[in-house]
């Protein structure tokens, strides 16, 4: 099971590696709430097609819709919109660095509110991985001091939403398949963000006539929302919220890998050194928590 979890984690990081780039493109034509609405809507369509093709039951009556809707707002719609707004004030690199604080927030929230037990090795592993993020992106005091404070605060609030939402989804997901949780999340997020988009921004689909814009939406909606959220909730259910959110440590690295593969961007020593720190830290932090779902773990199995 451990290999499946790590494979899912790597695949998810590869998919989400391009998300900040896609968001940047879409923000040229749409507001943050509209981006969240479009990506969740297209993600929902993708999920329905996958469920029908695999003959996965929807069993809509078994889904606790009110808690599901609240979880979707906290874990999906609100942070997606906040990240979109933040990227109008921050560079994608800085946004990805701040997004990488999600696992730390997840551990802190788990200890404070969900009675998760966290050992020193896991704190140490998270610290090593975060050092890898700093090395990878060349963050220095001057770049931090010059950052937009509102964008900075918004990105941190988005990561806090992810931390709370991942623990909440672990508790809410008891008795539901990862497909049902993803379905409930995306349809609730689409409705919530749609209400905000139509009431505050106005939604026009005219920009989708542009191939780059349409391609960015497909990348963000089909892969970054539909397929990615199935993988995310698989990690939450079979692993732990902490394991699932460590994907944010890998995303900046995979984003640079995509840049090298698709855009012929050079690979620096920071990429190689950062990857060593990140992969080593993630492995160390989750070594004791990646076990079969039926066994108790010291990273949140008690909240099933």
ABEGO torsion letter per residue (X at the ends): XAAAAAAAAAAAAAAAAAAAAAAAAAAAABBAAAAAAAAAAAAAAAAAAAAAAAGBBAGAAABBAAAAAAAAAAAAAAAAAAAAAAAAABBAAAAAAAAAAAAAAAAAAAAAAAGBBBBAAAAAAAAAAAAAAAAAAGBBAAAAAABBAAAAAAAAAAAAAAAAAAAAAAAAABGBBAAAAAAAAAAAAAAAAAAAAAAAAEBBAAAAABAAAAAAAAAAAAAAAAAAAAAAAAAAAABBAAAAAAAAAAAAAAAAAAAAAAAGBBBBAAAAAAAAAAAAAAAAAAAAABBBAABBBAAGAAAX
